[in-house]
Amino acid sequence: MSDDDGWLDAGEVEQCAVGSGTEVVVADRIVALFRTADGWFAMNGTCPHHGGPLGKGRLDGCVVTCPWHGWRFDVRDGTYQHASQAKHPTFATRVVSGRVQIRLDES
Ligand code: FES
Protein backbone atom coordinates (compact mmCIF):
# COMPACT_ATOMS: atom_id res chain seq x y z
CA MET A 1 0.00 0.00 0.00
CA SER A 2 1.33 3.44 -0.85
CA ASP A 3 0.05 6.94 -0.53
CA ASP A 4 0.76 9.73 -2.97
CA ASP A 5 4.00 10.88 -1.38
CA GLY A 6 5.90 7.60 -1.53
CA TRP A 7 5.36 6.23 1.96
CA LEU A 8 4.88 2.45 1.95
CA ASP A 9 3.24 0.29 4.58
CA ALA A 10 5.66 -1.90 6.57
CA GLY A 11 3.22 -3.44 9.04
CA GLU A 12 1.72 -2.77 12.42
CA VAL A 13 3.73 -1.31 15.29
CA GLU A 14 2.99 -4.36 17.43
CA GLN A 15 5.25 -6.50 15.22
CA CYS A 16 8.29 -5.32 17.21
CA ALA A 17 8.80 -4.66 20.90
CA VAL A 18 11.19 -1.84 21.78
CA GLY A 19 14.72 -3.21 21.48
CA SER A 20 14.02 -5.66 18.69
CA GLY A 21 13.90 -5.92 14.93
CA THR A 22 12.29 -7.91 12.19
CA GLU A 23 12.49 -8.55 8.48
CA VAL A 24 9.73 -7.29 6.20
CA VAL A 25 9.24 -7.22 2.45
CA VAL A 26 8.13 -3.87 1.06
CA ALA A 27 7.64 -3.42 -2.68
CA ASP A 28 9.67 -6.60 -3.30
CA ARG A 29 12.61 -5.29 -1.23
CA ILE A 30 13.86 -7.04 1.90
CA VAL A 31 13.93 -4.46 4.67
CA ALA A 32 15.34 -4.76 8.17
CA LEU A 33 13.04 -2.87 10.53
CA PHE A 34 14.08 -1.93 14.08
CA ARG A 35 12.26 -0.42 17.03
CA THR A 36 14.66 1.25 19.42
CA ALA A 37 14.17 3.50 22.41
CA ASP A 38 14.86 6.35 19.96
CA GLY A 39 12.15 5.26 17.53
CA TRP A 40 11.81 3.21 14.35
CA PHE A 41 14.62 2.69 11.84
CA ALA A 42 14.82 0.79 8.57
CA MET A 43 17.70 -0.34 6.40
CA ASN A 44 18.40 -2.60 3.46
CA GLY A 45 17.76 -6.02 4.97
CA THR A 46 20.58 -7.80 3.15
CA CYS A 47 24.00 -7.66 4.79
CA PRO A 48 26.68 -6.28 2.43
CA HIS A 49 29.15 -8.95 3.54
CA HIS A 50 27.53 -12.16 2.26
CA GLY A 51 23.81 -11.43 2.29
CA GLY A 52 22.87 -12.27 5.86
CA PRO A 53 19.42 -11.26 7.15
CA LEU A 54 20.04 -8.07 9.15
CA GLY A 55 16.43 -7.94 10.37
CA LYS A 56 17.10 -11.18 12.23
CA GLY A 57 20.22 -9.86 13.91
CA ARG A 58 20.64 -8.99 17.58
CA LEU A 59 19.89 -5.36 18.40
CA ASP A 60 21.93 -3.69 21.15
CA GLY A 61 20.72 -0.12 21.60
CA CYS A 62 20.98 1.24 18.06
CA VAL A 63 23.47 -1.31 16.75
CA VAL A 64 22.48 -4.51 14.97
CA THR A 65 24.80 -7.50 14.65
CA CYS A 66 24.44 -9.63 11.54
CA PRO A 67 23.51 -13.16 12.58
CA TRP A 68 25.85 -14.78 10.06
CA HIS A 69 29.33 -13.40 10.73
CA GLY A 70 28.90 -10.57 13.19
CA TRP A 71 29.30 -7.40 11.14
CA ARG A 72 27.68 -4.54 13.05
CA PHE A 73 25.77 -1.49 11.83
CA ASP A 74 24.21 1.55 13.48
CA VAL A 75 20.55 1.25 12.47
CA ARG A 76 20.07 5.05 12.64
CA ASP A 77 22.32 5.83 9.68
CA GLY A 78 23.80 2.51 8.53
CA THR A 79 27.33 3.27 9.72
CA TYR A 80 29.55 0.21 9.69
CA GLN A 81 30.95 -0.24 13.20
CA HIS A 82 34.27 -1.53 11.83
CA ALA A 83 34.63 1.16 9.14
CA SER A 84 32.90 4.38 10.13
CA GLN A 85 33.30 5.97 6.69
CA ALA A 86 31.08 3.27 5.14
CA LYS A 87 27.31 3.24 5.40
CA HIS A 88 24.66 0.63 4.63
CA PRO A 89 21.55 2.10 2.94
CA THR A 90 18.83 3.24 5.33
CA PHE A 91 15.26 4.37 4.77
CA ALA A 92 13.09 7.02 6.40
CA THR A 93 10.34 5.77 8.71
CA ARG A 94 7.22 7.15 10.31
CA VAL A 95 4.24 5.79 12.24
CA VAL A 96 0.72 6.62 11.15
CA SER A 97 -2.39 5.25 12.86
CA GLY A 98 -0.52 2.34 14.43
CA ARG A 99 1.25 1.34 11.20
CA VAL A 100 4.92 1.72 10.34
CA GLN A 101 5.62 3.34 7.00
CA ILE A 102 8.91 3.65 5.14
CA ARG A 103 10.22 5.39 2.06
CA LEU A 104 12.47 3.29 -0.14
CA ASP A 105 14.57 6.15 -1.45
CA GLU A 106 17.91 5.39 0.20
CA SER A 107 19.81 7.78 2.41
S1 FES B 1 26.69 -11.96 5.94
FE1 FES B 1 26.54 -10.43 7.47
S2 FES B 1 28.44 -10.50 8.47
FE2 FES B 1 28.63 -11.97 6.90
Residues whose N, C-alpha, C, O or C-beta is under 5 A from the ligand:
A	BS01	FES	C47 H49 H50 G51 G52 C66 W68 H69 G70 W71
